[in-house]
Amino acid sequence: MAASAPPRWDRKMQQRLARGEEAALGELYDRYASLVHSLAHRVMDDEEAAAQITREVFGYIWENPDAYDPKQGSLRSWIAGLTQRQSVHRLRQSENRGAGSPEQVEDRVREASTAARADYIVTSMPEPLRQALDLAYRRRMDYREAAADLGVTEDEARRRLRLGLQLLSTAVQDSSPQGRSL
Amino acid sequence: MGAVGLLHQDESLDLDPLLRARVLEGCLGRRPARIPVPEWAAPYDAETARLDALLADLGEPEWDMPVKLIWAGGTRELTLCGVLAHLGSVDGVVATALGLDDPLGPGAPRTRLERTELAGERCRRHTHAFVRNKWRTQTRDIVRTLSFAGSATGGLPVDFADAVVPMRDALIDRAFECWIHAEDIAQALDYPEYGPPAAPHLNRMIDLAARMLPTALAALRQAGLAESTAKLVRAGTPGRTLDLHVEGSGGGHWYISLDSPGAIGTPEAVVAEIAVDQLDFCQLAAGHIAPGRIAAGRDGDSAAIRDVLHATASLSRL
């Protein structure tokens, strides 16, 4: 549950990729591979398919670094969007080959867009809320431990968690994602 | 799915570390790099990234866990943070050879031991996040600087105080150290199966150790610790040879000159053969297995075999 990189990092990374710097590609992978892979895995529920989508998403970014527009948001949310679209595309392809009923596929498509939106919300929410969520749900701390770690009262820790979860739940609202290939 | 289920609890936990090489390879197949990472820097790039991914999952208390470092000449216990500071302090020798800043500041000592101690002190004065960030930034700066400078930097001398080695070997050596210490860290954390480097990278590490063996063997003899004796061989001509057969996807055959570092090892002059698994060989070179305890197939001159195994262990350092 890493925070988004600062906008300056995003722009610099884009320039380095455009210049054809292999070292930048490695750094991009190290920062975002787990995001791409976990989003893809959520949709496909298959290790090999998630690895394949990870290859496709990074391949696309490396070939088209200029497709990213920093004015439209963070590099991270752009990559999450790319991953979601490519995953949905692959899922629909597998549906055409007879893997899963149309309803099952649509359920997973919806889930995928929700997961991508949730990632966007978490990474762009205020730092104190994000930290509280991270401690409680990733590090599995209780209110007291999280409060101690954050240096705030238990009431404040509870308030931050509640706010964070409220923000997060807006991701579950309905949407109609478009599956489009890279 | 509830809101909590949307948090990526699984993020980074089940990412196959070898996927990195495959993804990068795929990208470079689609569009070749205009500024490539030199081939001999790739293992360092990959191993430092792999360790960094392991560190991403750590909680605060784990940074103070004791980690035991073992090499043929001794043992030392550092905190996890101290191990990272140790890696960064020795990488700093490579950094300064490239004209980058010494992480320990100007005028810092040059030997591994002194640098490790100084880095450990710094570690206690800074946050874990600071130490990790400093280590990672330096690894990225080294890879980036080498990429811009190009493959010609491969011959640049790097002075480790106990030896001066060309940059291309120094980077393989640092990749090896990074892997071995990452294993030490993983073990201290009870982290299952950190796993070996990618086969082509492992092959470069074994190759470096094999190339260092004739000199290590000569040092063993000079110290009076060898059982075999050298025959006089003119430099540049074939001498008695040991066939080091390392088994596994990163393995191969290396022909080790037994008589002198200047002589040439050839398949025609083989008087002894060792067959050993690639990971066992690496553990021996890291000083984690004693030469007498390694499971290896042996054939031929037993004194030469014994000495080559001891010479391999003698390559290990803090």
Interface residues (C-beta under 8 A of the other chain):
Chain A: M1 A2 R19 G20 E21 E22 A23 L25 G26 E27 Y29 D30 A33 S34 L35 H37 S38 H41 E47 A51 T54 R55 F58 G59 W62 E63 E111 T114 A115 A118 D119 V122 L133 Y137 R138 R139 D149 L165 Q166 L168 S169 A171 V172
Chain B: M1 G2 A3 V4 L6 L7 H8 Q9 D10 E11 S12 D14 L15 D16 L19 R20 R22 V23 L24 G26 C27 L28 R30 R31 P32 A33 R34 I35 P36 V37 D45 A49 D52 A53 A56 G59 E60 R140 V143 R144 S147
